[in-house]
Amino acid sequence: MSVLPIISSNVGGLAEALNSQNGILVTNEKLEQLENAFSTMITEYHAYDRKAISNDAKSKYSYNTIANQFYKLYNEKVKQHF
C-alpha cells in the first residue's frame, strides 16, 4: 500500500479513493491540470502526512478489511436465499 501522495487521472475507482489528504486527481487528457498537479505536489509535498495516508489505506484496503467485506456480503446473500 502506498504511503506517498499520488497524482492520478480520473480512471477506474481512483476518484473514490483519492482525496486532498492523499493526492491530486486530474481530469483525463487535461494537460494543464496535470502540469498544475505536478507543481502543487512539488511545492506542497511536505504537507502530506505519510503516516495518515498509510493508516487510511490500511483501514480501507488491507487484506483483512477486504476479506471481512466479502465475508459479510457472502453471508447477506446466503441469508437472502434461505
C-alpha positions as a Python dict, from the first residue, in 0.01 Angstrom:
ca = {
    (1, 'M'): (0, 0, 0),
    (2, 'S'): (118, 343, -85),
    (3, 'V'): (232, 581, 186),
    (4, 'L'): (309, 851, -67),
    (5, 'P'): (69, 1108, -206),
    (6, 'I'): (-18, 1042, -570),
    (7, 'I'): (-130, 1223, -881),
    (8, 'S'): (-382, 1035, -1090),
    (9, 'S'): (-626, 1087, -1370),
    (10, 'N'): (-990, 1010, -1306),
    (11, 'V'): (-987, 643, -1409),
    (12, 'G'): (-1132, 329, -1259),
    (13, 'G'): (-1219, 364, -893),
    (14, 'L'): (-945, 608, -806),
    (15, 'A'): (-1184, 901, -770),
    (16, 'E'): (-1341, 723, -473),
    (17, 'A'): (-1005, 655, -309),
    (18, 'L'): (-823, 979, -379),
    (19, 'N'): (-881, 1297, -182),
    (20, 'S'): (-695, 1613, -88),
    (21, 'Q'): (-529, 1430, 202),
    (22, 'N'): (-361, 1164, -14),
    (23, 'G'): (-310, 1314, -358),
    (24, 'I'): (-440, 1506, -654),
    (25, 'L'): (-700, 1393, -906),
    (26, 'V'): (-692, 1543, -1256),
    (27, 'T'): (-936, 1520, -1543),
    (28, 'N'): (-837, 1283, -1822),
    (29, 'E'): (-647, 1443, -2109),
    (30, 'K'): (-621, 1784, -1938),
    (31, 'L'): (-250, 1859, -1968),
    (32, 'E'): (-275, 2193, -1789),
    (33, 'Q'): (-435, 2025, -1485),
    (34, 'L'): (-158, 1766, -1483),
    (35, 'E'): (109, 2036, -1502),
    (36, 'N'): (-58, 2222, -1213),
    (37, 'A'): (-79, 1900, -1014),
    (38, 'F'): (294, 1840, -1058),
    (39, 'S'): (371, 2195, -947),
    (40, 'T'): (142, 2165, -647),
    (41, 'M'): (287, 1829, -549),
    (42, 'I'): (641, 1964, -567),
    (43, 'T'): (566, 2270, -354),
    (44, 'E'): (319, 2106, -110),
    (45, 'Y'): (470, 1758, -78),
    (46, 'H'): (585, 1827, 279),
    (47, 'A'): (226, 1898, 385),
    (48, 'Y'): (106, 1542, 314),
    (49, 'D'): (101, 1321, 621),
    (50, 'R'): (251, 992, 505),
    (51, 'K'): (152, 811, 825),
    (52, 'A'): (-210, 925, 787),
    (53, 'I'): (-209, 816, 421),
    (54, 'S'): (-78, 475, 523),
    (55, 'N'): (-330, 432, 807),
    (56, 'D'): (-619, 535, 583),
    (57, 'A'): (-515, 291, 309),
    (58, 'K'): (-473, 7, 558),
    (59, 'S'): (-810, 72, 717),
    (60, 'K'): (-986, 62, 379),
    (61, 'Y'): (-784, -178, 164),
    (62, 'S'): (-594, -426, 382),
    (63, 'Y'): (-642, -796, 318),
    (64, 'N'): (-836, -830, 644),
    (65, 'T'): (-1066, -539, 565),
    (66, 'I'): (-1146, -666, 215),
    (67, 'A'): (-1187, -1024, 340),
    (68, 'N'): (-1434, -906, 605),
    (69, 'Q'): (-1631, -713, 344),
    (70, 'F'): (-1653, -1023, 122),
    (71, 'Y'): (-1747, -1237, 421),
    (72, 'K'): (-2032, -1000, 519),
    (73, 'L'): (-2155, -980, 160),
    (74, 'Y'): (-2146, -1359, 124),
    (75, 'N'): (-2343, -1406, 448),
    (76, 'E'): (-2602, -1148, 342),
    (77, 'K'): (-2654, -1326, 9),
    (78, 'V'): (-2678, -1668, 173),
    (79, 'K'): (-2940, -1538, 419),
    (80, 'Q'): (-3145, -1399, 128),
    (81, 'H'): (-3169, -1742, -29),
    (82, 'F'): (-3255, -1941, 284),
}
